[in-house]
Amino acid sequence: MDNGVERNSILILTPPIKSRTLKKVPFVELADDRLQGVVSSGSDIARVYVSFFNAATHNYYCSTNNNRPCGGLRGSPCKHLISLLDEAVLQYGANRVIRYLRLSLEPEQIKKGRELLAHLHGTQEKEPAATVFSRFLNHLSFLEYQGTTEAVPEMEWFA
């Protein structure tokens, strides 16, 4: 209480630019100097891929959550990485993704994330999937919380 007025912390969320296909790409984020996320397999409902583009080098990688490399990586980004780009543009907007990936483009030129591929000149860079997959699982656990007006310390960072 402050002078008889209760104070609450309220975080104003920026909604996605357009509706996303959560079934195809359930998790996409701009974090750890990467555009990264989890992409569902097109052929096996029980399999997901962890995909990323490094913001500074534009290096990329895609593997299953248990670190088996994606079979579509053959010297260029696979379909999972292309889906990740598309969903990132839907979620954050072309302007924000372009800035995050440090590209010199006009956002008006980009309608879909896949159009960024021509400007990303990185190479395949193997990295373990554990960190991104763990963040995804942690993200999912917060969806199970019931709504409350009480403080939930585990969600102080959650947007």
Backbone as ProteinMPNN parsed JSONL, in Angstrom:
{"seq_chain_A": "MDNGVERNSILILTPPIKSRTLKKVPFVELADDRLQGVVSSGSDIARVYVSFFNAATHNYYCSTNNNRPCGGLRGSPCKHLISLLDEAVLQYGANRVIRYLRLSLEPEQIKKGRELLAHLHGTQEKEPAATVFSRFLNHLSFLEYQGTTEAVPEMEWFA", "coords_chain_A": {"N_chain_A": [[0.844, -1.191, 0.0], [0.486, 2.224, -0.759], [0.057, 5.28, 0.362], [-2.654, 4.63, 0.714], [-3.259, 3.527, -1.734], [-3.198, 0.691, -3.643], [-0.452, -0.908, -5.191], [0.408, -2.451, -8.185], [2.399, -4.502, -10.264], [2.381, -4.372, -13.676], [2.836, -5.814, -16.736], [2.99, -4.732, -19.95], [2.238, -6.409, -22.761], [3.509, -6.927, -26.023], [1.588, -7.775, -28.662], [1.721, -10.557, -31.008], [2.732, -9.788, -34.372], [1.291, -10.949, -36.48], [-0.999, -13.736, -36.53], [0.381, -16.784, -35.371], [1.544, -20.087, -36.341], [1.353, -22.225, -34.095], [1.397, -24.963, -33.887], [3.2, -25.81, -35.783], [5.582, -24.324, -35.336], [6.234, -24.164, -32.272], [7.742, -22.606, -30.524], [9.582, -19.71, -30.571], [12.226, -17.413, -30.357], [14.114, -14.422, -29.757], [17.052, -14.474, -28.534], [20.007, -14.828, -26.508], [21.82, -13.899, -28.411], [20.885, -15.01, -30.732], [18.525, -16.037, -33.199], [16.26, -18.294, -32.384], [14.631, -21.486, -31.878], [12.004, -23.972, -31.524], [10.929, -26.437, -33.695], [8.362, -28.298, -35.117], [8.448, -31.655, -36.357], [7.798, -32.535, -39.717], [7.107, -35.066, -40.408], [6.963, -36.814, -38.214], [5.08, -36.869, -35.441], [5.981, -36.973, -32.833], [8.496, -35.925, -32.81], [10.729, -33.193, -32.517], [12.568, -30.341, -33.682], [15.421, -28.437, -32.889], [16.355, -25.308, -33.75], [18.509, -22.715, -35.039], [19.716, -19.402, -35.85], [22.659, -17.634, -35.753], [23.031, -14.362, -34.594], [25.177, -12.61, -35.106], [27.043, -13.883, -36.862], [25.475, -15.262, -38.621], [25.576, -17.949, -38.829], [24.191, -21.247, -38.689], [22.113, -23.928, -37.408], [20.5, -27.087, -37.062], [18.902, -29.549, -35.256], [17.653, -32.602, -33.769], [15.976, -32.697, -30.574], [17.567, -34.371, -29.109], [20.089, -34.069, -30.117], [20.617, -35.163, -32.684], [21.647, -34.567, -35.92], [19.797, -32.621, -38.311], [18.491, -34.109, -41.198], [18.038, -32.585, -43.422], [19.939, -30.635, -43.604], [22.138, -29.733, -45.795], [24.452, -28.234, -46.58], [23.102, -25.891, -46.728], [20.47, -23.916, -45.186], [17.847, -25.847, -43.708], [14.374, -26.969, -44.087], [13.232, -26.609, -41.575], [14.629, -24.483, -40.443], [13.877, -22.499, -42.236], [11.143, -22.372, -41.696], [11.342, -21.432, -39.078], [12.377, -18.839, -39.519], [10.185, -17.724, -40.935], [8.14, -17.811, -38.969], [9.293, -16.214, -36.99], [9.25, -13.686, -38.17], [6.499, -13.337, -38.307], [5.896, -13.326, -35.548], [7.559, -11.29, -34.369], [7.817, -9.285, -36.251], [9.1, -7.999, -39.341], [10.917, -5.841, -39.211], [12.037, -5.886, -36.583], [13.27, -8.449, -36.535], [15.103, -8.199, -38.63], [16.747, -6.142, -37.622], [17.72, -7.466, -35.318], [19.174, -9.572, -36.426], [21.115, -8.136, -37.564], [21.071, -7.086, -40.202], [21.254, -5.237, -43.265], [18.718, -4.079, -44.456], [15.62, -2.946, -45.86], [12.671, -3.108, -44.07], [10.264, -3.197, -45.455], [10.79, -4.613, -47.717], [10.603, -7.237, -47.052], [8.36, -9.79, -46.864], [7.906, -12.381, -46.02], [9.642, -14.494, -43.73], [11.406, -16.285, -44.963], [12.441, -14.89, -47.076], [14.616, -13.615, -46.09], [16.721, -15.353, -46.271], [18.399, -15.041, -48.51], [20.073, -13.074, -47.686], [21.473, -13.971, -45.572], [24.491, -15.219, -44.857], [25.808, -17.251, -43.495], [27.375, -20.269, -42.228], [26.992, -23.808, -41.618], [26.934, -24.584, -38.21], [27.631, -26.573, -35.693], [25.954, -27.058, -32.67], [25.003, -27.947, -29.343], [21.617, -28.875, -28.588], [20.44, -28.607, -26.145], [20.176, -26.262, -24.443], [18.338, -24.485, -25.72], [16.149, -26.211, -26.028], [15.592, -26.79, -23.367], [14.817, -24.247, -22.481], [12.468, -24.021, -23.928], [10.914, -26.133, -22.796], [10.725, -25.126, -20.203], [9.272, -22.808, -20.733], [6.862, -24.002, -21.549], [6.044, -25.093, -19.102], [5.155, -22.884, -17.694], [2.726, -22.356, -18.812], [0.97, -23.907, -17.499], [0.325, -22.703, -15.129], [-2.122, -21.382, -12.956], [-4.274, -18.558, -13.277], [-3.632, -15.671, -11.314], [-3.679, -13.027, -8.889], [-1.719, -12.737, -7.167], [1.8, -12.481, -6.429], [4.073, -14.328, -8.393], [6.979, -15.653, -8.08], [8.544, -17.199, -9.886], [7.76, -16.302, -12.33], [8.541, -13.718, -12.765], [10.251, -12.768, -14.737], [8.97, -13.498, -17.004], [7.449, -12.95, -20.098]], "CA_chain_A": [[0.0, 0.0, 0.0], [1.197, 3.479, -0.834], [-0.94, 6.342, 0.54], [-3.981, 4.073, 0.534], [-3.437, 3.015, -3.088], [-2.446, -0.543, -3.861], [0.357, -0.849, -6.413], [0.661, -3.726, -8.847], [3.247, -4.454, -11.447], [1.706, -4.892, -14.848], [3.683, -5.802, -17.908], [2.215, -4.612, -21.17], [2.828, -7.288, -23.767], [3.311, -6.596, -27.417], [1.04, -8.973, -29.298], [2.384, -10.926, -32.265], [2.358, -8.978, -35.525], [0.237, -11.741, -37.106], [-1.187, -15.034, -35.869], [1.411, -17.773, -35.685], [1.184, -21.494, -36.397], [2.03, -22.826, -32.95], [1.548, -26.401, -34.098], [4.385, -26.013, -36.615], [6.722, -23.734, -34.627], [5.66, -23.8, -30.975], [8.601, -21.745, -29.717], [10.553, -18.901, -31.305], [12.671, -16.3, -29.534], [15.331, -13.681, -30.045], [17.742, -14.558, -27.244], [21.371, -15.368, -26.522], [22.426, -13.458, -29.671], [20.446, -15.916, -31.788], [17.129, -16.319, -33.488], [16.25, -19.72, -32.069], [13.322, -22.006, -31.547], [11.674, -25.389, -31.645], [10.092, -26.64, -34.879], [7.832, -29.664, -35.181], [8.787, -32.463, -37.525], [6.693, -32.683, -40.652], [6.804, -36.479, -40.64], [6.804, -37.574, -36.971], [4.451, -35.981, -34.457], [6.709, -37.04, -31.563], [9.845, -35.386, -32.979], [10.889, -31.757, -32.726], [13.91, -29.898, -34.033], [15.891, -27.191, -32.305], [16.986, -24.615, -34.864], [18.936, -21.361, -34.709], [20.606, -18.563, -36.649], [23.465, -16.743, -34.929], [22.765, -12.992, -35.032], [26.385, -11.92, -35.565], [27.712, -14.572, -37.974], [24.424, -15.885, -39.419], [25.738, -19.398, -38.838], [22.921, -21.887, -38.377], [22.138, -25.352, -37.149], [19.213, -27.699, -36.776], [19.036, -30.937, -34.806], [16.579, -33.036, -32.884], [16.232, -32.31, -29.194], [18.624, -35.231, -28.554], [21.319, -33.728, -30.843], [20.832, -35.813, -33.977], [21.545, -33.504, -36.928], [18.694, -32.658, -39.265], [18.88, -34.675, -42.48], [17.873, -31.581, -44.47], [21.096, -29.731, -43.645], [23.071, -30.205, -46.836], [25.188, -27.067, -47.05], [22.239, -24.71, -46.666], [19.429, -24.094, -44.174], [16.793, -26.819, -43.965], [13.007, -26.444, -44.019], [12.93, -26.199, -40.201], [15.195, -23.144, -40.295], [13.035, -21.595, -43.027], [9.919, -22.192, -40.898], [11.712, -20.587, -37.949], [12.428, -17.464, -40.026], [8.824, -17.28, -41.232], [7.399, -17.581, -37.728], [9.905, -15.082, -36.292], [8.725, -12.463, -38.791], [5.109, -13.217, -37.849], [5.885, -13.025, -34.116], [8.248, -10.057, -33.991], [7.804, -8.326, -37.34], [10.321, -8.002, -40.153], [11.851, -4.811, -38.746], [12.76, -6.344, -35.392], [14.117, -9.589, -36.9], [16.198, -7.649, -39.44], [17.667, -5.457, -36.694], [18.347, -8.447, -34.437], [20.146, -10.328, -37.216], [22.097, -7.147, -38.034], [21.029, -7.024, -41.658], [21.021, -3.911, -43.831], [17.579, -4.218, -45.366], [14.407, -2.204, -45.542], [11.658, -4.1, -43.676], [9.197, -3.265, -46.449], [11.199, -5.587, -48.732], [10.424, -8.593, -46.526], [6.978, -10.197, -46.575], [8.026, -13.636, -45.286], [10.98, -14.692, -43.191], [12.251, -17.03, -45.913], [13.078, -13.918, -47.97], [15.871, -13.203, -45.456], [17.771, -16.34, -46.564], [19.342, -14.514, -49.509], [20.938, -12.104, -47.014], [22.156, -14.67, -44.485], [25.594, -15.915, -45.516], [26.534, -18.073, -42.529], [27.592, -21.678, -42.541], [26.51, -24.735, -40.594], [27.74, -24.53, -36.987], [27.028, -27.529, -34.768], [25.862, -26.716, -31.247], [24.015, -28.789, -28.665], [20.253, -28.351, -28.549], [19.912, -28.669, -24.775], [19.811, -24.971, -23.855], [17.104, -23.99, -26.334], [15.071, -27.139, -25.711], [15.284, -26.582, -21.953], [14.045, -22.995, -22.394], [11.144, -24.35, -24.453], [10.201, -26.9, -21.772], [10.44, -24.193, -19.121], [8.194, -21.979, -21.264], [5.641, -24.803, -21.481], [5.62, -25.282, -17.707], [4.441, -21.683, -17.237], [1.37, -22.379, -19.346], [0.151, -24.679, -16.575], [-0.008, -21.891, -13.968], [-3.453, -20.799, -12.895], [-4.261, -17.104, -13.156], [-3.67, -15.183, -9.935], [-3.233, -11.642, -8.706], [-0.586, -12.822, -6.255], [3.107, -12.552, -7.069], [4.6, -15.648, -8.678], [8.386, -15.338, -8.308], [9.098, -17.883, -11.052], [7.332, -15.662, -13.569], [8.903, -12.305, -12.783], [10.92, -12.453, -15.992], [8.189, -14.059, -18.108], [6.641, -11.993, -20.853]], "C_chain_A": [[0.881, 1.244, 0.0], [0.156, 4.595, -0.795], [-2.354, 5.834, 0.26], [-4.241, 3.51, -0.855], [-2.571, 1.769, -3.255], [-1.703, -0.439, -5.185], [0.584, -2.267, -6.923], [1.624, -3.504, -9.995], [2.487, -5.09, -12.596], [2.644, -4.73, -16.028], [2.789, -5.737, -19.129], [2.931, -5.417, -22.249], [2.541, -6.76, -25.162], [2.787, -7.843, -28.098], [1.816, -9.303, -30.571], [1.89, -10.028, -33.399], [1.196, -9.637, -36.265], [0.111, -13.048, -36.337], [-0.135, -16.02, -36.346], [0.818, -19.171, -35.709], [1.933, -22.204, -35.277], [2.233, -24.323, -33.108], [2.835, -26.691, -34.868], [5.655, -25.511, -35.922], [6.211, -23.265, -33.262], [6.484, -22.806, -30.167], [9.595, -21.032, -30.624], [10.932, -17.721, -30.419], [13.931, -15.665, -30.113], [16.066, -13.609, -28.714], [19.138, -15.125, -27.445], [22.103, -15.066, -27.83], [22.097, -14.408, -30.815], [18.945, -15.782, -31.996], [17.046, -17.827, -33.347], [14.847, -20.183, -31.743], [13.223, -23.5, -31.716], [10.658, -25.517, -32.772], [9.641, -28.095, -34.902], [8.273, -30.353, -36.46], [7.566, -32.543, -38.432], [6.255, -34.129, -40.81], [6.528, -37.293, -39.38], [6.292, -36.641, -35.886], [5.212, -35.941, -33.132], [8.098, -36.404, -31.647], [9.79, -33.875, -33.167], [12.352, -31.46, -33.042], [14.2, -28.577, -33.338], [16.738, -26.521, -33.382], [17.428, -23.231, -34.424], [19.729, -20.725, -35.846], [21.348, -17.673, -35.674], [23.291, -15.328, -35.471], [23.995, -12.315, -35.613], [26.963, -12.56, -36.825], [26.739, -15.136, -39.006], [24.657, -17.381, -39.615], [24.457, -20.025, -38.314], [23.145, -23.354, -38.038], [20.733, -25.821, -36.829], [19.466, -29.147, -36.386], [17.815, -31.307, -33.985], [16.943, -32.616, -31.465], [17.277, -33.202, -28.525], [19.885, -35.197, -29.436], [21.614, -34.563, -32.091], [20.657, -34.749, -35.058], [20.366, -33.711, -37.876], [19.213, -33.193, -40.599], [18.768, -33.684, -43.628], [19.013, -30.581, -44.554], [22.105, -30.299, -44.635], [23.785, -29.004, -47.44], [24.367, -25.796, -47.102], [21.149, -24.967, -45.632], [18.314, -25.041, -44.638], [15.416, -26.17, -43.849], [12.624, -26.005, -42.597], [13.442, -24.785, -39.947], [14.372, -22.109, -41.072], [11.726, -21.327, -42.287], [10.18, -21.29, -39.706], [11.763, -19.119, -38.377], [11.024, -16.918, -40.291], [8.056, -16.936, -39.963], [7.982, -16.419, -36.923], [9.387, -13.764, -36.853], [7.266, -12.258, -38.4], [5.05, -12.755, -36.388], [6.405, -11.623, -33.811], [8.182, -8.954, -35.037], [9.148, -8.295, -38.049], [11.35, -7.011, -39.627], [12.696, -5.302, -37.567], [13.699, -7.509, -35.701], [15.322, -9.114, -37.706], [17.219, -6.955, -38.556], [18.421, -6.46, -35.837], [19.429, -9.239, -35.169], [21.201, -9.425, -37.858], [22.218, -7.122, -39.556], [20.758, -5.591, -42.101], [19.946, -4.028, -44.903], [16.474, -3.274, -44.933], [13.317, -3.234, -45.21], [10.531, -4.252, -44.703], [9.509, -4.274, -47.55], [10.846, -7.015, -48.327], [8.959, -8.845, -46.176], [6.948, -11.484, -45.752], [9.467, -13.783, -44.829], [11.928, -15.382, -44.155], [12.966, -16.102, -46.891], [14.393, -13.398, -47.392], [17.024, -14.138, -45.82], [18.814, -15.814, -47.544], [20.357, -13.561, -48.881], [21.713, -12.712, -45.846], [23.229, -15.566, -45.088], [26.439, -16.734, -44.548], [26.715, -19.494, -43.035], [27.056, -22.529, -41.393], [27.484, -24.742, -39.418], [27.073, -25.41, -35.934], [27.103, -27.02, -33.34], [24.822, -27.612, -30.611], [22.66, -28.084, -28.543], [19.727, -28.147, -27.138], [19.434, -27.325, -24.234], [18.488, -24.469, -24.404], [15.941, -24.904, -25.979], [14.651, -26.996, -24.254], [14.458, -25.306, -21.759], [12.618, -23.221, -22.881], [10.323, -25.109, -23.412], [9.834, -26.024, -20.58], [9.271, -23.284, -19.509], [6.858, -22.731, -21.168], [5.129, -24.96, -20.057], [4.847, -24.07, -17.193], [3.014, -21.635, -17.764], [0.419, -23.136, -18.424], [-0.257, -23.886, -15.333], [-1.43, -21.366, -14.075], [-3.325, -19.293, -12.747], [-4.373, -16.685, -11.696], [-3.249, -13.718, -9.911], [-2.058, -11.578, -7.733], [0.72, -12.886, -7.044], [3.523, -14.007, -7.241], [6.078, -15.434, -9.038], [8.99, -15.983, -9.547], [8.775, -17.186, -12.359], [7.714, -14.196, -13.643], [9.537, -11.874, -14.104], [10.039, -12.721, -17.205], [7.348, -13.006, -18.785], [5.596, -12.715, -21.663]], "O_chain_A": [[1.902, 1.294, 0.686], [-0.541, 4.838, -1.78], [-3.156, 6.531, -0.361], [-5.351, 3.055, -1.127], [-1.361, 1.803, -3.031], [-2.243, 0.051, -6.176], [0.917, -3.167, -6.153], [1.647, -2.439, -10.612], [2.01, -6.22, -12.488], [3.173, -3.648, -16.282], [1.926, -6.595, -19.319], [4.078, -5.138, -22.597], [1.469, -6.22, -25.435], [3.468, -8.869, -28.114], [2.484, -8.441, -31.142], [0.75, -9.564, -33.375], [0.231, -8.969, -36.635], [1.009, -13.422, -35.583], [0.197, -16.094, -37.529], [-0.263, -19.413, -35.171], [3.028, -22.725, -35.492], [3.153, -24.888, -32.517], [3.486, -27.707, -34.627], [6.679, -26.194, -35.923], [5.805, -22.113, -33.109], [5.972, -22.219, -29.214], [10.355, -21.67, -31.353], [10.067, -17.099, -29.801], [14.694, -16.291, -30.85], [15.741, -12.779, -27.865], [19.41, -15.813, -28.429], [22.905, -15.872, -28.301], [22.891, -14.598, -31.736], [18.2, -15.452, -31.073], [17.685, -18.561, -34.1], [13.983, -19.386, -31.378], [14.199, -24.193, -32.006], [9.656, -24.802, -32.805], [10.447, -29.008, -34.725], [8.448, -29.72, -37.501], [6.434, -32.612, -37.955], [5.154, -34.395, -41.291], [5.918, -38.359, -39.464], [6.998, -35.726, -35.463], [5.097, -34.968, -32.386], [8.807, -36.353, -30.642], [8.931, -33.348, -33.873], [13.247, -32.236, -32.707], [13.33, -27.715, -33.218], [17.713, -27.095, -33.866], [16.811, -22.63, -33.545], [20.324, -21.409, -36.679], [20.72, -17.017, -34.843], [23.392, -15.114, -36.679], [23.865, -11.512, -36.538], [27.334, -11.851, -37.76], [27.13, -15.449, -40.131], [24.018, -18.008, -40.46], [23.716, -19.385, -37.568], [24.189, -23.937, -38.327], [19.887, -25.045, -36.383], [20.157, -29.88, -37.093], [17.045, -30.446, -33.561], [18.08, -32.229, -31.193], [17.821, -32.836, -27.483], [20.644, -36.165, -29.492], [22.77, -34.652, -32.505], [19.617, -34.092, -35.106], [19.995, -34.841, -38.194], [20.267, -32.766, -41.07], [19.338, -33.908, -44.696], [19.054, -29.766, -45.475], [22.834, -31.24, -44.324], [23.735, -28.78, -48.65], [24.875, -24.739, -47.477], [20.927, -26.112, -45.24], [17.903, -25.027, -45.798], [15.301, -24.981, -43.554], [11.781, -25.124, -42.433], [12.763, -23.983, -39.307], [14.196, -20.979, -40.616], [11.252, -20.192, -42.253], [9.333, -20.468, -39.355], [11.247, -18.251, -37.673], [10.711, -15.788, -39.917], [7.4, -15.896, -39.888], [7.239, -15.711, -36.243], [9.116, -12.83, -36.099], [6.84, -11.124, -38.184], [4.245, -11.893, -36.039], [5.769, -10.862, -33.082], [8.467, -7.797, -34.728], [10.194, -8.53, -37.444], [12.542, -7.318, -39.602], [13.917, -5.149, -37.561], [14.814, -7.552, -35.181], [16.44, -9.579, -37.483], [18.423, -7.154, -38.72], [19.63, -6.325, -35.645], [20.477, -9.541, -34.598], [22.066, -9.891, -38.6], [23.316, -7.134, -40.113], [20.107, -4.826, -41.389], [20.238, -4.069, -46.098], [16.41, -2.86, -43.776], [13.073, -4.142, -46.005], [9.918, -5.315, -44.804], [8.602, -4.741, -48.24], [10.795, -7.905, -49.176], [8.396, -8.189, -45.3], [6.081, -11.663, -44.897], [10.39, -13.267, -45.458], [13.125, -15.094, -44.163], [13.983, -16.48, -47.472], [15.196, -12.807, -48.113], [18.187, -13.756, -45.692], [19.998, -16.122, -47.407], [21.391, -13.274, -49.483], [22.517, -12.031, -45.209], [22.918, -16.554, -45.753], [27.642, -16.895, -44.751], [26.264, -19.856, -44.122], [26.711, -22.013, -40.33], [28.693, -24.885, -39.598], [26.06, -25.025, -35.351], [28.159, -26.608, -32.86], [23.856, -28.001, -31.268], [22.583, -26.863, -28.414], [18.657, -27.563, -26.962], [18.37, -27.265, -23.618], [17.61, -24.069, -23.639], [14.854, -24.422, -25.66], [13.462, -27.076, -23.947], [13.514, -25.286, -20.969], [11.67, -22.678, -22.314], [9.166, -24.768, -23.168], [8.751, -26.166, -20.014], [8.385, -23.027, -18.694], [5.849, -22.16, -20.755], [3.92, -24.961, -19.826], [3.972, -24.217, -16.34], [2.177, -20.929, -17.202], [-0.799, -23.02, -18.554], [-1.097, -24.347, -14.561], [-1.88, -20.96, -15.146], [-2.364, -18.807, -12.151], [-5.129, -17.285, -10.931], [-2.551, -13.242, -10.806], [-1.479, -10.517, -7.504], [0.73, -13.304, -8.202], [3.343, -14.821, -6.336], [6.392, -15.075, -10.172], [9.852, -15.39, -10.195], [9.42, -17.432, -13.378], [7.233, -13.491, -14.531], [9.368, -10.732, -14.533], [10.317, -12.235, -18.301], [6.621, -12.258, -18.131], [4.814, -12.079, -22.37]]}, "name": "protein", "num_of_chains": 1, "seq": "MDNGVERNSILILTPPIKSRTLKKVPFVELADDRLQGVVSSGSDIARVYVSFFNAATHNYYCSTNNNRPCGGLRGSPCKHLISLLDEAVLQYGANRVIRYLRLSLEPEQIKKGRELLAHLHGTQEKEPAATVFSRFLNHLSFLEYQGTTEAVPEMEWFA"}
